[in-house]
């Protein structure tokens, strides 16, 4: 599988470069795009509804509420968890 990371953050007022990167991932028919920025997740979910979205560790989703938010709001299918979590925290 090919998963392409676009896990940097767009500059305020200038998201075009990042939008093009997501568009390129979709055009290349990658299996998923790994994204950190909430605005970019929103763009990807709306513009490319068939593109599988994964949440980057850069987003720092470290608890069930945050993870559920990303899954429900943007349709995220996989989350890369922060390394600081214990096995018990991950299980929760």
ZILIN-V74860 format. One record per backbone hydrogen bond with DSSP energy under -0.5 kcal/mol. CO is the residue of the C=O (numbers start at 1). NH is the residue of the N-H. E is the energy in kcal/mol with one decimal. If there is no record, write none. Layout:
# ZILIN-V74860
CO|NH|E / CO|NH|E
This chain:
# ZILIN-V74860
1|3|-0.6 / 2|31|-2.0 / 2|32|-1.3 / 3|5|-0.5 / 4|34|-2.6 / 6|36|-0.7 / 11|14|-2.4 / 14|11|-0.6 / 15|19|-2.6 / 16|20|-2.5 / 17|21|-1.7 / 18|22|-2.1 / 19|23|-2.6 / 20|24|-2.7 / 21|25|-2.2 / 22|26|-2.4 / 23|27|-2.6 / 24|28|-2.4 / 25|30|-1.9 / 26|29|-1.2 / 32|4|-2.3 / 33|35|-0.6 / 33|54|-2.7 / 34|6|-3.3 / 35|56|-2.8 / 37|41|-2.3 / 38|42|-2.2 / 39|43|-2.2 / 40|44|-2.8 / 41|45|-2.8 / 42|46|-2.1 / 43|47|-3.1 / 44|48|-2.3 / 48|51|-2.1 / 52|33|-2.2 / 53|77|-3.0 / 53|78|-0.9 / 54|35|-2.7 / 54|56|-0.5 / 55|80|-2.7 / 56|59|-1.7 / 57|60|-1.9 / 60|62|-1.0 / 63|67|-2.4 / 64|68|-3.0 / 65|69|-2.0 / 66|70|-2.1 / 67|71|-2.3 / 68|72|-3.0 / 69|73|-3.0 / 70|74|-1.9 / 70|76|-1.3 / 71|75|-1.2 / 78|55|-3.0 / 79|81|-0.8 / 82|85|-1.4 / 86|90|-2.4 / 87|91|-2.4 / 88|92|-1.7
